[in-house]
Amino acid sequence: MSYWEIILIAVGLAMDCFAVSLCLGTSGRANSRRPIFRIVFHFGLFQGLMTFLGWLAGTTILSLISNFDHWLVFGLLAFVGVRMIIESFEKEKEEESCVDSTRGITLVVLAIATSLDALAVGISMALLDVRILNAALTIGIVSSIFSLVGLLSGDFLGKKFGKRMELVGGVILIFIGVRVLVTHLAQLG
């Protein structure tokens, strides 16, 4: 897997962080440096950490699934991508998604919720034998950047593009999954 593909995956995964950050940015609850730092730090940390944990889980079962790993990679990325696309068409619930999530357990739960997709992607990366430290670090940094951009531009972008950004992220993940599957099947043929 090339570094550009890892960056595309990172962008796809960062869309959840971006969407939640847009909401928090529009809510006005993250309007000073401390809450902005906490949100950006937690979102980036959990995206990178969950990717690593997924990779760790994937490497422990790699020998058991090596015959159909390309299908599993496709399935995981397609599942995450389709879920993101479906979520992009759902109506947001203002009360639920814009709770004061700038501190404490609420912030941790939100960071975990936005990074669950990274766990599945980490498993996929183990199957593709990706250098995980670079990938996890890249995913964490990209997620932090997207979170910061989302927070700082929340009002404008949230009203114009909020849920559509999840759609873009989902399409990117599905595209990469299809590419992995087609590449592997072409090597067999």
Disulfide bonds with the S-S distance in Angstrom:
Cys23-Cys98 1.82
